[in-house]
Amino acid sequence: MSTVRRPDHRSEQHGSHRSARSVHSAGLRHVLTHLITPLLMCIGMGLAYLGAFANPAPHHLPVAVVGSGRSAQLLAQSINDKAGGDLEVRTVADRSAAVERLKHQDIFGAYVIHAQGASKGAAKGATSGGMKSATGGAGGDGAAGGSAKQAPELLVATAGSDTSASVVQKVFTPIAAHQGAPLKVTDVAPTAEDDPTGQGIFFLLVAISIGSYASVAVIGGAGAVLPIRLRAVLAIGTSFVVGLIGTAFAGPVFHLVDHGLRGLWLMAWLYSAGILLIGTGLHTFLKRWTTLGVMALFVMLNFTSSGGIFRPEMQNGFFAALHSFWNGAGFVEGTRSHVYFDDYGLSGHVWTLVWWLVAGLVMVGVAALAERRRRTAAAEAAANAAAVAAAAVAATVPEPVPSPAPERGSWLERAAGTVQVAGGVGAEVGDGAADVDAAVAAEVEVDAEVEMEEAVGV
């Protein structure tokens, strides 16, 4: 009877299945970990966009009634009482003063009453249907309050905000209806012919922002092996190109603006450079979470507070507060001021962009210090490892034993043996260091690929 044992195929199959389950478990854990980023993006985008745009309503929206007499003051007071804080109605002396305030964006609508005796009917319309129309539709079904020699006029500036102009028109349309005359609407600051709503500047902001924060993933990921100074130079150069692309879109490609392209490019470059430098600095600390970080800063909080769709007077207090200093608002309002409002208030918006650029330079400086400390710590660790390796080599060399009659050539053989032992240990240490370097390089490459995929996927 043979004593040779046959191989246990069931045991081998069980071992292979166990190995496959282990690989699948590790792969599933890896995928689930990376799914955290897009899920957080979904939550953040929903909270930001719906919180900012879902229920727009005026909050102390400034408008004016043109006139210096008691009738204008009564009309303004009646509208204020009915608005309940939604509007801030003031009076201005004449039409030219109202136009000037519109072009300075101090007000977003001015109601001009040309007819005598029309104030009585206007006040009646304000108390009966004005704010109903502002929140829900056109309106006012009362009778005419007085005979009008000339139709009342509403002055607006759609270049400042088309949505705000629409809200103002809904407020004053029923007031004019109670005078028995249609409302004449005059746009004192119209937008470009190819951008009738004025929202092209907002979508230009979107294009420049995506080009900037997606480049952060490339520079920070694929360029992680480069020194921080060179990465900062790449960021500034990339922002130069992104600014040129945005200017081409605004001018010769889509004709969103018909003049002021040099100033627009300067603001686009400042805006893009701020994003790229901040993102490049953040990558040192956030690594693969950098894409989520720059999206939170320059998409979720940025687009919603820029004023490109709704001005801060049409949003809640949080996004209205961000509008006063966020870089997207600086670009949108700066472009509007430069193109449509004769540079009024432009310096303040440019300074907003400059301060964000300075913040980016500071962020890069902090990242450079952190990377220098990491390199110093790594060099100390390598020196300690080398000292340990040298001690191990010394421990493997046998101490010489004196011999009364050494044979010829024996010291040469011992020296050769010592060199072989030291060489073998040194080779092992070198192979280990090479393996560590290869592993680090592979990890950096994988992180860069994952980060770029996340950025492009969004």
Helices and strands as residue ranges (DSSP letters): H 9-53, E 61-66, H 70-83, E 87-92, H 95-103, E 110-112, H 119-136, E 153-156, H 162-177, E 184-187, H 200-221, H 228-248, I 249-253, H 261-286, G 287-289, H 290-295, I 296-300, H 302-305, G 312-314, H 317-323, H 327-340, H 346-396, H 410-457
